[in-house]
Amino acid sequence: MSDPTAIRVFREPVVYLVGRQVLDESQLEAFLRDHGVSWESDAPTAAEYLVETAGRVCYMSFARPRPGGNSAYIGHLLEVGHGSVLEHAVWNFLITGVSRSLTHELVRHRAGFGYSQLSQRYVDESVAEYVEPDVIAEDPELHQLWMDTIRRTHEAYVVLAEKLQAKFQDEPDRTQRRKLARQAARSVLPNATETKIFMTANARALRHFIEMRASRQAEVEIRKLAVQILRIMQTEAPNLFGDYQLHPLPDGTFEASTAHRKV
């Protein structure tokens, strides 16, 4: 049986940017050559280059570039709300240290997103970790109540998983036996259970997510995630996300604002 005193608790999400686009310059040059134009962008990333390319295709404006380069071009797209071309810029994130409560909210963002999440049917949660809300962690009495509850449910899961595997001992497939046990035992795990989720999103979808969740009206945990993703994207693609400003909130978190909402 696992040691309940060894339970690991998270209070901050962890985000890894694990994938980004590349630009096939030879194919873009072939397109431009076939249409009798010559053009290149000063975009700092392939994603921003592709957004500009998509926008220029709409009007075939390669021969008449605006002054100011990629930054000015994308700035104009944001000003006029030409958001559809932002859908061509895509990134892949691996998110850990978040609760099932958070991912229940996260996966409601459907358009422009893709998800692959840890399966509690296949993964042994006897080594599960948990996410504690700040408002509980900062109060000693509430924190102790929360920890006691987590330990009890954690131990209940371990016992159930062990007894259910014995119950399904007539199942010849060991993997199937463990899956049957875990999918039943997981019913006692709380929403605070830490999970891992792989997320793919385009720039337009990410902007909508940031505007909805990096807000004082959003739940604190997902607000922290949205702010962390924004900070990553402001470094990764400054022309697409540099218009956001972060403002401190009384609880120590931040919210984001922009003049170009709902692009």
Secondary structure, DSSP 8 states (H G I E B T S, - for coil): ---GGG--EESS-EEEEEEE----HHHHHHHHHHTT-------SSHHHHHHHHHHHHHHT-TTS--TTHHHHHHHHHHHHT-GGGGGG-EEEEEEEEEEHHHHHHHTT--TTEEEEE--TTTS-GGG--EE--HHHHTSHHHHHHHHHHHHHHHHHHHHHHHHHHHHTTT-S-HHHHHHHHHHHHGGG--TTBEEEEEEEEEHHHHHHHHHHHSSTTS-HHHHHHHHHHHHHHHHH-HHHHTT-EEEE-TTS-EEEE-SSTT-
